[in-house]
Amino acid sequence: TVTRDSDLYPTFSPALASAMRAEIELVVNDLVYRQDGDIRALFSTTKTFVNRGLADLYGLEAPGATDITFVPVELPADSPRAGILALAGVLTMNAHEATTSPTLRGKYLRERVLCDEVPSAPPDVTTEIPEDPGNPKTLREALEQHRNNPACSGCHSFIDPPGYLFEHFDAIGAYRTTDNGYPVDSSGELGGVKLDGARDLAELLATDDRVSRCIVKQLYRHTHGRLDAKGEEPALGEIEQRFAASGYRFRELLVVMLTHESFRKLAPTEVQP
């Protein structure tokens, strides 16, 4: 359902969007089923699968790739991208029709990868970036001015700094060096740790305990069909320990989750007098 401004992104098409989705599925399947290894590598792996369209988008040599044939490739050691968050599909999903969005990308990282709670914007606050007489040169400058609004700064100071780490990637995930003709600044931070770009973030997430904890929580929510409730922390903690003991293998996590008492049993309903 993603659309892009055809004048700004003439190479974007439904076929390319479909290839982006297929790439993510292939990376996940490779880690879970072929390697049966540490699923946390999902956020730092330099191996991916591309067809001709994605190879062109990434600027990669991919012998054997066609419009319908995907081939495995190893990203160069000096590549600015690593991990699923820097794949075109995730970057495109968290961007606008004509521009990138550090806010959407930072929010996705916070909520989906780290399980942080990001409060909704107050109902009386506009989420549009106002026209500024200072004429900011880049989207980053506009957002930083937007954060000067006290009603906006609470959330934006939490989600924008890690979102800036992806600013070297445009609205369809292609690498860029300029924004509106000015050099891109992809420096940011996460939890007080200063980082420079998506590759730095990937190295941090590779061993961050919050990632494995969030994987457990997201799967717990999915299998139960609801958000976790207060009092379920011991169950989540026990599942996480067994997940870690397995070497963070996702297939083993599925077994642990579905055989755990918290999944198989319900607490008795209190009978009202």
C-alpha positions as a printed Julia matrix, in Angstrom:
273×3 Matrix{Float64}:
   0.0     0.0     0.0
   3.05    2.3     0.07
   3.08    5.09   -2.49
   5.85    7.5    -3.41
   6.08   10.75   -5.31
   6.89    9.52   -8.83
   8.8    12.7    -9.7
  11.11   12.29   -6.71
  11.32    8.49   -6.79
  10.84    7.35  -10.41
  12.32    3.88   -9.74
   9.76    3.05   -7.05
   7.04    0.64   -8.18
   4.71   -2.04   -6.81
   7.26   -4.62   -8.0
  10.04   -2.97   -6.0
   7.8    -2.74   -2.94
   7.04   -6.46   -3.28
  10.77   -7.2    -3.54
  11.39   -5.22   -0.35
   8.88   -7.38    1.51
  10.36  -10.57    0.06
  13.86   -9.51    1.15
  12.76   -9.17    4.77
  11.05  -12.57    4.69
  14.12  -14.22    3.2
  16.45  -12.71    5.82
  14.18  -13.85    8.66
  13.74  -17.33    7.23
  17.48  -17.69    6.74
  18.21  -16.81   10.38
  15.37  -18.85   11.87
  15.28  -21.98    9.71
  18.53  -22.34    7.77
  20.96  -21.11   10.41
  18.78  -21.77   13.47
  21.05  -19.31   15.21
  20.95  -16.23   17.4
  17.87  -14.31   16.23
  19.3   -11.08   17.65
  21.52  -11.08   14.57
  18.43   -9.86   12.75
  19.41   -6.35   13.82
  23.09   -6.53   12.9
  23.46   -9.05   10.06
  25.29   -7.97    6.92
  23.82  -10.81    4.86
  20.73  -10.18    2.78
  18.95  -11.36   -0.37
  18.36   -9.15   -3.39
  16.82   -9.29   -6.82
  17.91   -7.01   -9.64
  15.82   -4.07   -8.46
  17.14   -4.19   -4.9
  20.72   -4.69   -6.08
  20.41   -1.52   -8.14
  18.87    0.34   -5.18
  21.71   -0.76   -2.88
  24.45   -0.32   -5.49
  25.51   -3.97   -5.19
  26.89   -6.51   -7.62
  24.54   -9.52   -7.5
  25.44  -12.12  -10.15
  22.46  -14.31  -10.98
  19.84  -11.87   -9.7
  16.89  -11.15  -11.99
  13.57   -9.4   -11.52
  12.19  -12.59   -9.93
  15.34  -14.34   -8.7
  16.84  -13.39   -5.36
  20.46  -14.2    -4.54
  22.32  -14.0    -1.21
  24.79  -11.14   -0.87
  27.15   -9.96    1.84
  27.14   -6.23    2.4
  30.61   -4.65    2.1
  32.55   -4.05    5.29
  32.25   -0.31    4.74
  28.54   -0.42    3.93
  26.46    2.14    5.84
  23.71   -0.41    6.38
  23.43   -3.53    8.52
  20.5    -5.35   10.04
  16.82   -5.39    9.22
  16.25   -1.79   10.29
  18.45   -0.6     7.42
  16.73   -2.73    4.78
  14.75   -0.82    2.19
  11.41   -2.27    3.26
  11.61   -1.11    6.87
  13.05    2.26    5.85
  10.31    2.79    3.26
   7.55    1.71    5.63
   8.72    4.34    8.11
   8.9     7.33    5.78
   6.55    9.7     3.98
   5.59    9.91    0.33
   8.14   12.6    -0.43
  10.46   12.72    2.59
  12.18   10.61    5.19
  10.88   10.59    8.77
  13.32   10.37   11.68
  10.24   10.49   13.9
   8.59    7.41   12.38
  11.88    5.51   12.21
  12.79    6.38   15.79
   9.31    5.47   17.0
   9.49    2.09   15.25
  12.84    1.34   16.9
  11.6     2.4    20.32
   8.26    0.58   20.23
   8.85   -2.51   18.09
  12.5    -3.36   18.78
  13.04   -2.08   22.33
   9.43   -2.21   23.63
   9.61    1.32   24.97
   6.34    3.13   25.55
   5.93    6.2    23.37
   2.96    8.31   24.49
   0.53    9.64   21.91
   0.66   13.3    20.99
  -1.66   15.48   23.08
  -5.03   15.91   21.3
  -4.65   19.68   21.04
  -1.2    19.57   19.44
  -0.69   19.59   15.69
   1.82   17.04   14.44
   2.58   19.07   11.31
   5.92   20.86   11.23
   5.02   24.55   10.93
   6.45   26.75    8.22
   9.39   28.47    9.84
  10.59   31.92    8.91
  14.12   30.75    9.6
  13.79   28.49    6.54
  15.52   25.35    7.88
  17.86   23.82    5.33
  17.2    20.15    6.11
  14.46   18.02    7.65
  16.68   17.51   10.66
  16.91   21.25   11.24
  13.13   21.58   10.9
  12.55   18.82   13.45
  15.03   20.28   15.9
  13.23   23.63   15.69
   9.9    21.8    16.1
  11.24   20.28   19.32
  11.57   23.75   20.79
   7.8    23.6    21.32
   7.41   22.38   24.94
   4.3    20.39   23.98
   6.33   18.45   21.39
   9.76   18.14   22.99
   8.88   15.36   25.45
   8.14   12.74   22.79
  10.37   14.06   20.02
  13.46   14.22   22.21
  12.86   10.51   22.89
  12.19    9.25   19.35
  13.94   11.68   16.98
  17.6    11.23   18.09
  17.7     7.49   17.23
  15.68    8.21   14.09
  18.38   10.57   12.85
  20.71    7.57   12.58
  18.84    6.57    9.39
  19.01    9.97    7.68
  21.53    8.71    5.13
  18.66    6.68    3.63
  15.94    8.38    1.62
  12.22    7.59    1.56
  12.75    4.35   -0.4
  15.87    3.27    1.5
  18.48    4.34   -1.05
  21.72    5.8     0.3
  22.11    9.54    0.0
  24.73   12.07    1.04
  22.63   15.24    0.89
  19.23   16.46    2.04
  17.83   19.42    0.11
  21.32   19.97   -1.23
  23.02   20.07    2.17
  25.22   17.35    3.72
  23.31   14.74    5.71
  23.98   14.57    9.45
  23.23   11.02   10.65
  24.54   11.43   14.17
  22.19   10.61   17.02
  21.95    8.76   20.27
  20.08    5.98   22.01
  19.78    5.9    25.78
  22.57    8.43   26.18
  24.97    6.54   23.9
  26.13    8.76   21.04
  26.11    7.02   17.66
  26.86    7.92   14.07
  24.6     6.2    11.58
  22.72    2.95   11.21
  25.86    0.8    11.26
  26.77    2.07   14.74
  23.24    1.3    15.89
  23.44   -2.24   14.5
  26.6    -2.92   16.49
  24.91   -1.65   19.65
  21.73   -3.7    19.16
  23.73   -6.9    18.51
  24.3    -7.41   22.24
  21.68   -5.14   23.82
  19.62   -7.0    26.43
  16.61   -4.86   25.59
  16.41   -6.49   22.17
  16.07  -10.07   23.42
  13.69   -8.94   26.16
  11.5    -7.23   23.57
  11.54  -10.23   21.23
  10.11  -12.3    24.09
   7.52   -9.67   24.94
   6.38   -9.2    21.33
   5.99  -12.95   20.8
   4.18  -13.26   24.15
   1.72  -10.61   23.03
   1.27  -12.24   19.64
   0.65  -15.76   20.94
  -1.75  -14.52   23.63
  -3.52  -12.12   21.3
  -3.28   -9.26   23.79
  -0.88   -6.95   25.59
   0.86   -8.35   28.64
  -0.68   -7.32   31.93
   0.7    -6.31   35.3
   1.75   -9.39   37.24
   3.02  -11.31   34.18
   6.61  -10.12   34.6
   7.71  -13.39   36.3
   6.46  -15.44   33.34
   8.18  -13.14   30.86
  11.39  -13.26   32.88
  11.4   -17.06   33.01
  10.77  -17.35   29.28
  13.54  -14.85   28.59
  16.0   -16.86   30.71
  15.21  -20.06   28.81
  15.48  -18.14   25.53
  18.95  -16.92   26.5
  19.98  -20.42   27.59
  19.08  -21.71   24.11
  21.5   -19.28   22.48
  18.63  -16.96   21.52
  17.29  -19.44   18.97
  13.85  -18.33   17.83
  12.59  -21.84   17.08
  13.4   -22.82   20.65
  11.65  -19.67   21.89
   8.47  -20.8    20.11
   8.62  -24.13   21.93
   9.31  -22.47   25.28
   6.47  -20.0    24.76
   3.85  -22.54   23.78
   4.72  -25.05   26.49
   5.0   -22.47   29.27
   2.36  -22.54   31.97
   1.4   -18.94   31.22
   0.23  -20.0    27.75
  -1.38  -23.31   28.68
  -3.33  -22.23   31.76
  -5.7   -19.46   32.73
  -6.01  -17.96   36.19
  -9.34  -18.82   37.83
 -12.03  -16.17   37.46
 -12.91  -14.5    40.71
 -16.48  -15.22   41.7
 -18.31  -12.13   42.88
 -20.39  -12.65   46.07
